[in-house]
Amino acid sequence: MTPERLARQKLDGAELELQKFMAREQLGVIAVCGSQGLNVVLAVGVPETRRPFTYPQVAQLVELAAIVESALERSHYSVKAQHAEQLATVGLLGASLAHEIRNPLVTIKTFVQLLPHHYQDAAFREKFFHLIGDEVARIDRLTEQLLDLATPRVYTAGEVDLHPVLLASLELVAAKAADRHIRIITDLLASPDRVCTDATAAKQVLLNLCFNALQAVETREGEHWVRVSTRNHGGGIEVVVEDSGAGIDPEIIPRLFQPFQSTKSTGFGLGLAICRDILTELKATITVDPPVPGRGATFRVNFPCQAS
């Protein structure tokens, strides 16, 4: 919309207000582009020459507004997809956490039942009080991790000790692996293990890779294991997640980190794409080794040790 166009037509109340606004702000053109949920408005001031904007110039501005609107819409849906993937991961953790939380609750219940009969035993009371504190702290830590993972957030890189983050993540996976008789092997060799990343982001990525590995392993006969290892590599730290599954179909490898690529019967195939987007935002990378017959999948995540 230009002042010249408004001057050539009969105006209603809204258009009169627009005309006054453009005159007051000395605008030479306004372009609007949008959909039901998102509108982009671009306005350009009157040129120094005072010449009206030509039709090709207005068309270019409308095209620019459409590009901006498209970029913002993609960003909006990317955030929604990331949150959906987080919630899917939280759902997978449900059964695992039920086992993890039930164990300390059973221990607490047993001691509470025994307490009336052994209250006069000082050693029993001291053990009871220490155990209650430890077990409640464990439950609190597990639920806090779950809530932290489910909360949508903007990831911010900072100095993080990587090994405690990895071990906390594996703690959430342990019960699910045990139910399926899958060994979790850790080989954390990186020293020092300090990286520049976001702890929740690292946890989200590792959980996604571990759950993928568990699903790949449980459908195959033979040894069932998932190995998580670290090493200092190229100015950063490399985290390797490998499994004893059937591996990845070579035809899928080129599209593996694109959205909606999945060989599983459940899910949307967003997990690895979300992992890549999260890590890219934090200046980290994720790759997969070329498939080798008879071997499972091997994913490598490289975290920088210093901010870029």
C-alpha positions in Angstrom: 0.0 0.0 0.0 1.3 3.5 -1.0 0.0 7.0 -0.2 -0.6 7.5 -3.9 -2.8 4.4 -4.1 -4.8 5.5 -1.1 -5.3 9.0 -2.6 -6.9 7.4 -5.7 -9.6 5.4 -4.0 -12.6 6.0 -1.8 -11.5 5.2 1.8 -13.3 3.6 4.7 -12.6 4.3 8.3 -9.6 1.9 8.6 -8.0 3.1 5.4 -8.4 6.7 6.5 -6.5 5.9 9.7 -3.8 4.1 7.6 -3.5 7.2 5.4 -3.1 9.4 8.5 -0.5 7.0 10.0 1.6 6.9 6.8 1.5 10.7 6.5 2.5 11.1 10.2 5.3 8.6 10.0 6.4 9.7 6.5 6.1 6.2 5.0 6.3 5.7 1.3 5.0 2.1 1.2 3.7 -0.6 3.5 3.8 -4.3 2.6 1.8 -7.0 4.5 2.2 -10.7 4.2 0.9 -13.4 6.5 -1.3 -16.3 7.4 -3.8 -17.0 10.1 -1.2 -17.2 12.9 1.5 -14.9 11.7 1.6 -11.5 9.9 4.7 -9.7 8.7 4.5 -5.9 8.1 7.4 -4.1 6.3 7.3 -0.3 6.0 9.8 1.9 4.1 10.0 5.7 4.5 9.5 8.3 1.8 12.7 8.5 -0.4 14.8 11.7 -0.3 13.8 12.3 -3.9 10.1 12.3 -2.8 9.4 10.1 -5.9 6.6 7.5 -5.4 7.6 3.9 -5.2 7.1 2.1 -8.6 5.1 -1.1 -9.0 8.3 -3.3 -9.4 9.7 -1.8 -6.2 6.5 -2.5 -4.3 6.4 -6.0 -5.7 10.0 -6.6 -4.5 9.0 -5.4 -1.0 6.0 -7.8 -1.0 8.3 -10.6 -2.0 10.7 -9.7 0.8 7.8 -9.7 3.3 6.8 -13.2 2.1 10.4 -14.5 2.5 10.5 -13.1 6.1 7.1 -14.6 6.9 8.2 -18.0 5.5 11.4 -18.0 7.6 9.6 -17.0 10.8 6.9 -19.7 10.2 9.6 -22.4 9.6 11.3 -21.3 12.8 8.0 -21.4 14.7 7.2 -24.9 13.5 10.8 -26.0 14.2 10.4 -25.0 17.9 7.1 -26.8 18.1 8.6 -29.9 16.6 11.5 -29.8 19.0 9.1 -29.5 22.0 7.0 -32.4 20.6 10.2 -34.6 20.4 11.1 -33.7 24.0 7.6 -34.7 25.2 8.0 -38.0 23.2 11.3 -38.7 25.0 9.6 -37.9 28.3 6.9 -40.4 27.4 9.5 -43.1 26.8 11.0 -42.4 30.2 7.7 -43.0 32.0 8.0 -46.7 32.5 11.7 -46.5 33.3 11.1 -43.8 35.9 8.2 -45.8 37.4 10.8 -48.6 38.3 13.4 -46.1 39.4 11.0 -44.3 41.8 9.3 -47.5 43.0 12.5 -49.0 44.4 13.3 -46.2 46.9 9.6 -46.0 47.8 9.6 -49.8 48.6 12.7 -49.3 50.8 11.1 -46.4 52.6 7.9 -48.3 53.1 9.8 -51.3 54.6 11.7 -49.2 57.1 8.5 -47.3 58.1 6.9 -50.7 58.8 9.8 -51.8 60.9 10.3 -48.6 62.7 7.7 -49.2 65.5 9.4 -52.4 66.5 13.0 -51.1 66.3 12.6 -47.5 67.4 14.6 -48.1 70.6 17.5 -49.4 68.5 19.8 -46.3 68.0 21.7 -47.9 65.1 18.5 -48.7 63.3 17.2 -45.1 63.8 20.4 -43.6 62.5 20.4 -45.9 59.4 16.7 -45.1 58.9 17.2 -41.4 58.9 20.2 -41.5 56.5 18.3 -43.8 54.2 15.2 -41.7 54.1 17.2 -38.6 53.1 19.2 -40.5 50.4 16.1 -42.1 48.9 14.0 -39.0 48.9 16.9 -37.1 47.3 17.1 -39.7 44.6 13.4 -39.4 43.8 13.6 -35.7 43.8 16.6 -35.8 41.4 14.8 -38.1 39.0 11.6 -36.0 38.9 13.7 -32.8 38.5 15.5 -34.3 35.6 12.3 -35.3 33.9 10.7 -31.9 34.4 13.8 -30.2 33.2 13.8 -32.3 30.0 10.1 -31.6 29.3 10.3 -27.8 29.8 10.7 -25.9 26.5 13.7 -23.6 26.6 16.3 -21.8 24.6 19.6 -23.6 24.9 22.5 -21.5 26.0 26.1 -22.8 25.9 28.2 -22.6 29.0 31.0 -24.5 30.7 29.7 -28.0 31.7 31.4 -31.1 33.1 30.2 -33.6 30.5 30.6 -36.9 32.4 28.1 -36.1 35.2 25.6 -35.1 32.6 26.1 -38.4 30.7 25.8 -40.5 33.8 22.7 -38.7 34.9 21.1 -39.4 31.5 22.2 -43.1 31.6 20.6 -43.3 35.1 17.2 -42.6 33.4 17.8 -45.2 30.7 19.1 -48.0 33.1 15.8 -49.5 34.2 14.4 -49.6 30.6 17.6 -51.4 29.5 17.5 -53.8 32.4 13.9 -54.8 31.6 15.0 -55.7 28.1 18.2 -57.5 29.4 20.4 -55.0 27.5 23.8 -54.1 29.0 24.8 -50.4 29.2 28.6 -50.1 28.9 30.4 -46.9 29.7 33.9 -46.0 28.7 34.4 -42.4 29.8 38.0 -41.7 29.0 37.9 -37.9 28.3 40.1 -36.0 30.7 39.4 -33.2 31.3 35.7 -33.6 30.4 34.7 -29.9 30.5 32.9 -28.7 27.3 31.0 -25.6 26.2 27.4 -26.7 25.8 24.0 -26.7 27.5 23.5 -29.6 30.0 19.9 -30.1 29.2 20.6 -30.2 25.4 23.4 -32.7 25.9 21.0 -34.9 28.0 18.2 -34.6 25.3 20.6 -35.7 22.6 22.1 -38.6 24.6 18.7 -39.9 25.7 17.4 -39.8 22.1 20.5 -41.8 20.8 20.3 -44.3 23.7 16.5 -45.0 23.2 17.1 -45.4 19.5 19.9 -47.9 20.3 17.8 -49.8 22.8 15.0 -50.2 20.2 17.6 -51.4 17.6 19.1 -53.9 19.9 16.0 -55.5 21.4 14.8 -56.8 18.0 18.0 -58.6 17.2 19.2 -62.0 18.5 22.6 -62.4 20.1 24.4 -60.0 22.4 22.4 -57.0 23.6 24.5 -54.0 24.6 24.8 -50.3 24.1 28.1 -48.6 24.7 28.6 -44.9 25.5 32.2 -43.7 25.4 34.1 -40.4 25.4 37.5 -39.2 24.4 39.4 -35.9 23.8 39.4 -35.3 20.1 40.4 -32.4 17.9 40.1 -29.6 20.5 36.8 -31.0 21.8 35.3 -34.1 23.3 33.7 -36.8 21.2 30.9 -38.9 22.6 30.3 -42.2 20.9 27.0 -44.1 21.2 27.2 -47.6 19.5 25.0 -50.7 19.8 24.9 -54.4 18.9 21.9 -54.0 16.6 21.5 -54.7 13.0 22.8 -51.3 11.8 21.3 -48.7 9.5 20.2 -49.4 6.0 22.8 -47.7 3.7 20.0 -46.2 1.6 18.8 -44.2 4.6 22.2 -42.8 5.6 22.1 -39.7 3.3 18.6 -38.7 4.7 19.2 -39.9 8.3 19.3 -36.4 9.8 16.3 -35.1 7.8 12.9 -34.8 9.4 10.4 -37.8 9.0 13.1 -40.3 8.3 12.4 -43.4 10.5 12.5 -47.2 10.3 10.5 -47.6 13.5 6.8 -48.4 13.6 6.2 -45.6 16.1 7.2 -41.9 16.2 7.6 -39.3 13.5 11.3 -39.7 12.7 12.1 -36.2 14.1 14.5 -37.3 16.8 17.8 -37.2 14.9 16.8 -34.0 13.0 16.0 -32.3 16.3 19.4 -33.5 17.7 21.2 -32.1 14.8 19.4 -28.7 15.1 20.1 -28.5 18.8 23.8 -29.4 18.4 24.2 -27.0 15.5 22.8 -24.2 17.6 25.4 -25.0 20.2 28.3 -25.3 17.7 28.5 -29.0 18.2 28.1 -31.8 15.5 26.6 -35.2 15.1 27.6 -37.8 12.5 27.1 -41.5 11.9 29.7 -44.0 10.9 29.3 -45.7 7.4 27.4 -49.0 7.8 29.6 -52.2 8.2 27.9 -55.6 7.7 27.4 -57.4 10.9 27.9 -54.3 13.1 25.3 -52.0 14.7 25.1 -48.2 14.4 27.7 -45.8 15.7 26.9 -42.2 16.3 29.5 -39.6 17.1 28.7 -36.3 18.9 31.5 -33.7 19.1 31.2 -31.0 21.7 33.6 -27.9 21.6 35.7 -27.3 24.7 35.6 -23.5 24.2 33.0 -21.1 23.0 33.3 -20.3 19.3 
